[in-house]
């Protein structure tokens, strides 16, 4: 899998997890799941803009 594809997968999964945590789960558990999803959103987006190093 290409590096950019992995970033998109992580970002998409983060969006799905954040939506599930915000919509369906109440209380502290829902807040934790939403935060976990949002963290993946941020990390996946940052990974898209990270320069790659090719040592071939």
VOGU-3710 file (C-alpha; in Angstrom, 3 decimals, decimal comma):
1> xxxxxxxxxx> 0,000/0,000/0,000  1,303/3,457/-0,848  2,032/5,877/1,976  -0,645/8,316/0,881  -3,256/5,546/0,767  -2,433/4,609/4,341  -2,934/8,229/5,396  -6,356/8,311/3,755  -7,357/5,052/5,453  -6,289/6,330/8,881
11> xxxxxxxxxx> -8,133/9,623/8,310  -11,295/7,888/7,100  -11,294/5,444/9,991  -10,792/8,337/12,400  -13,796/10,137/10,917  -15,939/7,019/11,239  -14,890/6,359/14,840  -15,403/10,008/15,822  -18,876/9,999/14,271  -19,846/6,775/16,031
21> xxxxxxxxxx> -18,547/8,043/19,371  -20,338/11,375/19,037  -23,636/10,006/17,746  -24,308/6,703/19,444  -22,388/6,528/22,712  -23,158/8,835/25,624  -21,103/9,855/28,640  -17,402/9,520/29,262  -17,031/6,501/27,011  -18,490/8,400/24,070
31> xxxxxxxxxx> -16,186/11,334/24,727  -13,185/9,008/24,820  -14,139/7,265/21,589  -14,764/10,626/19,902  -11,358/11,891/21,041  -9,685/8,715/19,800  -11,292/9,208/16,387  -10,354/12,879/16,258  -6,755/12,018/17,125  -6,648/9,621/14,170
41> xxxxxxxxxx> -8,098/12,330/11,945  -5,333/14,725/12,937  -2,544/12,145/12,675  -3,725/10,895/9,285  -3,927/14,434/7,942  -0,479/15,322/9,267  0,923/12,142/7,732  -0,326/13,252/4,297  1,842/16,368/4,457  4,954/14,686/5,841
51> xxxxxx> 7,815/14,616/3,350  8,896/11,141/2,339  12,510/10,043/2,131  13,433/7,617/-0,625  16,857/5,988/-0,218  17,146/3,860/-3,341
//
